[in-house]
Every structure is written in structure tokens, then in C-alpha cells.
Amino acid sequence: MDLSESTVRDRARAYAETEPLYDVERQHVETVPKTFASDEYGRRDAQWIVRWYFRRYLGEYPDRERREREDAFRDNDFGDV
């Protein structure tokens, strides 16, 4: 795939139009830095980042690797997160 600016823009536009939870994702991306800076966050806030990291990919991401990372994160003590 040619990773030109137009390709990225086209794929991003298609992603925004077809991803059912795009608006929720966009809001999280905007609010997460403030949430962590305020020290008022929960485990699910941190877990969302791990899930989003793998699901934001504009294509098919290997599901096995994604699940392994999510499972590894889930095993962390909240105090460590």
C-alpha cells in the first residue's frame, strides 16, 4: 500500500464513516490526557487505551496478539497501573 497523505486521509474518512463507535473513540482521545493529568481515573480508563491501541488500526490487526496484550494488561494490579 502506498502510504501517501491522500491514502491516510481517505482511510481515516472511511474509518470515521464506518466505525460505529467513532464518536466515542474521538471523545476519549480528546479527554484521556486531561483525565490522567488530574489523577482522577479508574482502571477502565487505562484499559481503554490498551484496547484502543490495537483496535485503532485502519485494517486487520492480528487478533491473537491484541488479545494477548489485553489479557496481560488485565493481570496488572490497579496500583501498578
C-alpha positions as CSV (number, residue, x, y, z in Angstrom):
1,M,0.0,0.0,0.0
2,D,1.2,3.5,-0.9
3,L,1.1,5.5,2.3
4,S,0.6,8.9,0.8
5,E,-1.2,11.7,2.5
6,S,-4.3,11.2,0.4
7,T,-4.4,7.5,1.3
8,V,-4.2,8.3,5.0
9,R,-7.0,10.9,4.6
10,D,-9.2,8.6,2.6
11,R,-8.7,5.7,5.0
12,A,-9.4,8.0,8.0
13,R,-12.5,9.4,6.4
14,A,-13.8,5.8,5.6
15,Y,-12.9,4.8,9.2
16,A,-14.9,7.7,10.7
17,E,-17.9,6.9,8.4
18,T,-18.0,3.1,9.1
19,E,-16.8,2.7,12.7
20,P,-19.9,2.6,14.8
21,L,-18.2,3.9,17.9
22,Y,-16.1,6.5,16.2
23,D,-17.6,9.5,18.1
24,V,-17.0,7.8,21.5
25,E,-13.4,7.0,20.4
26,R,-12.8,10.5,19.3
27,Q,-14.1,11.9,22.6
28,H,-11.8,9.5,24.6
29,V,-8.8,10.5,22.6
30,E,-9.5,14.2,23.4
31,T,-10.3,13.7,27.1
32,V,-7.9,10.9,28.3
33,P,-4.8,13.2,28.7
34,K,-6.8,15.5,31.0
35,T,-8.2,12.6,32.9
36,F,-4.7,11.2,33.6
37,A,-3.3,14.6,34.4
38,S,-6.0,15.1,37.1
39,D,-5.2,11.7,38.8
40,E,-8.9,11.0,38.8
41,Y,-9.2,7.9,36.6
42,G,-10.2,4.3,37.0
43,R,-8.9,1.0,35.8
44,R,-11.3,1.1,32.8
45,D,-9.8,4.4,31.7
46,A,-6.4,2.8,31.5
47,Q,-7.8,-0.4,30.0
48,W,-9.5,1.6,27.2
49,I,-6.1,2.8,26.0
50,V,-4.8,-0.7,25.7
51,R,-7.9,-1.8,23.8
52,W,-7.9,1.3,21.6
53,Y,-4.2,0.9,20.7
54,F,-4.9,-2.3,18.9
55,R,-8.4,-1.5,17.6
56,R,-7.5,1.9,16.1
57,Y,-5.6,0.2,13.2
58,L,-7.1,1.0,9.9
59,G,-7.1,-2.5,8.7
60,E,-7.0,-6.1,10.0
61,Y,-4.8,-6.3,13.1
62,P,-3.8,-9.8,14.2
63,D,-6.4,-10.7,16.8
64,R,-4.2,-13.1,18.7
65,E,-1.6,-10.5,19.6
66,R,-4.2,-8.0,20.5
67,R,-5.9,-10.4,22.9
68,E,-2.6,-11.4,24.5
69,R,-1.8,-7.7,25.2
70,E,-5.3,-7.1,26.6
71,D,-5.1,-10.2,28.8
72,A,-1.6,-9.2,30.1
73,F,-2.9,-5.8,31.0
74,R,-5.9,-7.2,32.8
75,D,-3.5,-9.1,35.1
76,N,-1.9,-5.9,36.4
77,D,-2.6,-4.7,39.9
78,F,-4.6,-1.4,39.8
79,G,-2.0,0.3,41.9
80,D,0.7,-0.5,39.3
81,V,-1.5,0.9,36.6
